[in-house]
């Protein structure tokens, strides 16, 4: 599990990739704390058909964003988690 502190929002963004190997799909688990203390988490899982490569998370004023390269394809899958 990895985490990033949103210093402006005083919240933690936690994320972890779950793989059900040897078969697909993959799930990106995402949780956001409601305070700077890790409790009262809002969470969701994003189903991804192909293994995400180099997932990146961005913290903006209107939400938390995730993007990743997917299996060498020239497309991006993007998810926004808004609180």
FISE-53678 format. One record per residue: residue in three letters; x, y, z of N, C-alpha, C, O in turn. Coordinates in pm, whole numbers, plus 50000, padded with zeros to 5 digits. Atoms other than C-alpha are relative to their C-alpha. Layout:
ALAXYZXYZXYZXYZ;...
This chain:
UNK500864988350000500005000050000500905012350000501865013150077;UNK499244987550010501345034149904499085011650033497865010650018;UNK500814988649964500185068050018500665013249968501895014249961;UNK499554986350026500455104949942499155009350085497935008050091;UNK500734990249919499535133550174499595011849913500435017949847;UNK500534987950064497315160450023500125011050105499285012150194;UNK499724990049896498755189450222498945011050003498635016150111;UNK501044989750002496095214450108498694995050059498045002350134;UNK501265005749951493145191550182500134992950134499134988750192;UNK499745007149875494785175950491499374986150000498684982250094;UNK500515013750015493905140850366501104991349943502064996249882;UNK499105009850059495765109450270499334993249882498144989949889;UNK500425007950114495425092749930500814987150003502034987449990;UNK499345013049993496215055549958499624991949877498504992949827;UNK500305008050119496475031349666500824987250000501934986650054;UNK499355012950008497364995249596499444992449880498234992349857;UNK500425008050114497274973349285499784985650045500644979750110;UNK500335013849965495554939649331499904992149869499164995949779;UNK500045008450120496154912449072499484986250036499914980250135;UNK500535013449979494174880349049500684990549901500044984649814;UNK499195008150093496984861648872499624985450008499214981050116;UNK499404996350127497334842948648499015006349903499385009449789;UNK501004994550090494124856648500499715014550033500045019350142;UNK500444986349978492794891848461498674999550074498144988450086;UNK499584986250011491324915248571500895004250116501174996550208;UNK499244993749893493414938048788499105010450064498215015950000;UNK500774989849929491984961449049500955009950063501915006050130;UNK499274989449932493404994749160499145004350117498075010150098;UNK500724996049880492285000349517500455014150038501645017050042;UNK499734986149967492035037049615499195003750123498005000650132;UNK500714995349880491165052049952500495014150034501665017450015;UNK499684986449959491065087950076499505001950143498344999050173;UNK500414997549862491045097150444499185013050005499325021649919;UNK500794987849986488605123550564500725010650082500305022150087;UNK499174990749923491255139550787501474996349977501764986949903;UNK498585003150014495055140150811500404987750081501514982750068;UNK499785012349924494765110651052499344988749921498234990249870;UNK500505011150082494305077050880498844992750067499024982250127;UNK501235006349952490745069250984498855005449917499005015649849;UNK501184996050077487295072150827500335001549852500275012549797;UNK499594999850141488395062750475498814998749906497864991349934;UNK500925001750111486335066950159500774991949897501884995849859;UNK499215008550088487345039049922499224995449878497984995449877;UNK500595005950118486705024549579501044991249932502244992449958;UNK499085008050081488194998949344499675002249853498505003049815;UNK500144997850143488755004448974500444987349930501574982849948;UNK499685012350073488634973548751500725003749871500245011849792;UNK499194997350118491334973948484500254986749931500794977449992;UNK499905012750071491314946848219501454995949974501774984149979;UNK498615002850031495044949548134500905005950107500555016050169;UNK499064995649897498024953748365500385014649980500935018149876;UNK499624985950014498504991048430501505001750019502104995750108;UNK498574997649998502035003448367500245014250050499705023849995;UNK499654987049942503425031948575498785008350039498605019349987;UNK501144991749958500215043548747500495012650071501445012250150;UNK499664987049940500395080048848498755005950062497655004350010;UNK501124993649931498215099149090500265014950009501385019250037;UNK499904985549992497535136249083499005005450098497875000450108;UNK500874993549903496055158249351499725014149947500645022249932;UNK500434986950048494075188149223498935005250094498464998050182;UNK501014994149912491615211749387498634993849981497814994250073;UNK501335005550027488625194349222499944984850009498894979049982;UNK500065014549989489595157949277501384993650001502405000449993;UNK498795008050004492185130449284499954992049869498944985949838;UNK499985006050133493225116648947501034988949992502094989550054;UNK499085010950027494845084248833500084998149850499064998249781;UNK499835003850140496305076648492501074989349993501924988350082;UNK499025010750018498315047148362500054996049855499054996749784;UNK499885006450130499655032448043499454985950016499704979550118;UNK500625013149988497745000347974500524990949889500214992949772;UNK499505010650090499544970547811500605005149870500374999349764;UNK499334995050118501574991447570499095006149895499555009949788;UNK500934993850094498465004747400500195015150002500755020650097;UNK499834985650010498365040847288498825007550060498505018650017;UNK501124993349936495445049247510500255000650150501074993050203;UNK499894998649856495135059847869498654997050062497615000250005;UNK501215001349922492605049248126500145010050115501195011050178;UNK499934989549900491755076948367498804999050092497684996350048;UNK501065000549901489735077748684500105012350089501205016750122;UNK500034988649909488695106748901499194996450123498074991550111;UNK500715002149874487735103349266499765013750060500715020750094;UNK500324986849945485905133949394499414998550140498634989450167;UNK500574999649864485125141949756499225012650019498675014850127;
